């Protein structure tokens, strides 16, 4: 459903694109969450396990930055992963403020089992687009996510 906003064409166009982007994202995320639930994981848990698998052990703060979630969110998810024996946390001796996170052998086996299924499901969903359109979508999302090179003056919604 497109926007019903009656503003300038630039706003209507942007809102319409935003609605479509969010609906597509929500649809795919819900599908992936159902699949992961059947495998005993959440999207947040998978994100942490996948980052540790592909990037190696890192501090909890670095991990939060890599998966673009708040520190408190990461702490909560790590609590559950640690209770399940999938990750370990170690406070650094040289700086007690820093907590390093690593996969346990059980965690490495679990993500190695789950991630290929997850990747296949994503490929299935994205199969609705031919390869060239998938690449273009990736390019456009990156441009949108980084703000592009041209950033118009920001609008402070608190002003009105």
N, C-alpha and C positions, 0 to 999 in steps of 0.2 A: 504494500500500500504506500503510495507516495505521500509526501507531506501535504497538509492542508493549509500550511502557512501562506499568508497572502502578502508577503514582503517583496522586496526587490528580487528580480530574476536570479541574481548571484546567490542570494540566501536560499531561495526555493530550490535551485539546482544543487547547492551544497547540502542542504538538509535531506533532499531526496537521495543523494548519493550516500550520505551518512546512514540513513535508515536502511538502505539496501546492504551496506557494508556490515552493519551491526546485526541485521537479521541473518545474513549468511554466516557470520562468525558465530552467532548464538546457535544456529542450526547445527553447524559442524561440531561445535564444542559439546552440545548436548548429546550428539551421536557418539562422539569419542568418550564422553563421560560414562555413558551407558556401557560401552564396550569395556572400559577400564574397571567399572564397578563389578562387572562379571568376573574380572581378573583379580579383584580385591585391592584395587588402587584408586586414588582420586587423581584428577588432573594435576593438582598441586604436588602430590607425592611423585607422580611421574616426572614432572618438570625437574624436581630436585634430583631424583635418581638419574635421569638422563644427563643432566649437567655434570654430575659427578662421574658418570661413566665416560663421557666424551671429553671432559676437561680436566678430570682428576680432582684430588682433594683440594679444598680451598677453605678460606675463612667463611664463617657464617655471613658476614657482611658482604663479601665478594659474591657469595651464592645468591643473596637477595638481589644484588645488582644484576647478575646474569639472568635471573628469571623474572626480573622486573616486578618484584613483590616487596612489600614492607618487611622490615626486620621482624616485627611481631608476628606477621603471617608465617614467615619462614620458621621462626621459633616454634610455633604451634605445630606446623607440619613435621618439623624435625623431631619434636617430642613423640609423635606417633610412630615415625619411622624408626626412631631409636628403640622404643618399646617393642617394636616388631623385630628388632635385631637386624635391620637393614642398613643402618648407618651408625657410625660412632662419632662422638664429639670429644675433642681434647682441648683443654685450655692451654695456651702457649706458656711455657715457663718464662720466656723473656718478656712477655707482655700479657699479663693475666686477663686483660680486657678482651683479647682476641681468642675466639673459639674456632678451631679447625674442624671441618667435617669431612668424613671419608666414607666410602662404601665399605661395608663388611663383606666377607666372602659370600654370605647369604644374600646380601643386597646386590652384589655383582651378578650372582646367578639369577636373581629375580628380575632385574632390569634386562639382562641378556635374554631372558625368556619372553618378557612382555614387549619390549621395544619393537622387535620385528613385526609383531601383530599390529601394533599401534601405527607403525610406518606404513604398512600395507593398507590399513583402513583409511589413512589420510590420502594415500595415492588413489584409492578407490573413489573417495569423495571428490578429489581434484580431477579425476578422470572425466568429469563433466566438461572440462576445458581441454582443448588440444594443447600439446606441449608449448607452442608459441604463446598462447594466451596465458598459460601458467607462468611462463617467464615474464610476460608483460605485467601480470597481476603482481608478481613479486617485486618488480621494478617500481610499479606505482605505489604499492604499500610501503616500500622502503622510502620513497620520496615523500609520501604523506607523513610517515612516522617521524622522519627527520626534519619535517617542516620545509623540505625543498630548499632551494637556494634563494628563493624569493619569498620573503615573509612580510606580508602587509602589516601595517600598524595594528597592534593588538587592541581588542575591544575589552574594556573592563565592564563586565555585566553588572557590577555593583553601582555603576554611575547613575543608572536610571531609576 
